[in-house]
Amino acid sequence: MTEVVPQQVLYCKVCSFPPEYCEFGVSLKKCQEWLEDANSELYDKLYGEEALSQKFSSTLSVEKQEKINAELAKKQLKEEAKQERELQRKLQSKITIKRIERNRRKHVITITGLELLEMDLKKLAKQFASKFATGATVSKNAEKKDEIIIQGDVSDETKEELEKILNDKGLKGIEIEQIDDKKLKKKAAAAAAAAGAAGGAPASSN
C-alpha cells in the first residue's frame, strides 16, 4: 500500500491565503514583500519575469490584463490606506494595567484596552493564568467594557508579557500604562485632608 504523505501548505503571513491566491486579496504588495523574504524560489515562480510573461501571453489581451491589474492595484492601495489609518488609531490608544489591593498582601491586576489586540480575551486570560500559575478571568467593568482580572501582584510581569504580544502583532508603539490603586487612594486621601484643613482654618483679621 502506498503511504499517504500529508501535503505541507504554505500560507501567507499577511493575508493568510496560499501565496498563489494573494493576488485576489487586497494587500498584494505586502504579500509579495513577505513572500520574497520567506520563500524567494516561490516568489520567482509567481512574480518573476518568466511568470509575468506567461501571464500576459494568456488568452487575455495585454490591454485587458493591464486594466484588471490597475483596478486591483487601486483596491489594494485603498485597503492599505485603510489599514494604515486603523494602525495609527490603535497606536494612539493605550492598554491600562491597574494594581488593586484587596486586603493585606493580596492584590489583583485588571487589564483594560485589550480590544486593541483583536484577540479572544478568554484565551488570553488562560494564557496569563498559565504563564503566572494563577487565576485569570474576563468580566465587565463599571464602564461595561471587557477587562481581564488576574489574581496576584503581577503587574510588571503582565506588562512584559503584553509587550511581547504587541510586538508580535506589529503594535509595538501602543502605550501600556501601569496604575497602583493603593497609591491613588493615598494621594486622594491626602488631598482631601489638605482641603479639609484649609477649609477649617480661621479667617485672618485685619
Secondary structure, DSSP 8 states (H G I E B T S, - for coil): ------------TTT-S-GGGGGGSS-HHHHHHHHHHH-HHHHHHHHSHHHHHHHHTSSS-HHHHHHHHHHHHHHHHHHHHHHHHHHHHHHTSEEEEEEEEEETTEEEEEEE-GGGG-S-HHHHHHHHHHHHTS-EEEEE-TTS-EEEEEESS-HHHHHHHHHHHHHHTT-TT-EEEEEEHHHHHHHHHHHHHHHHHHHHS-----
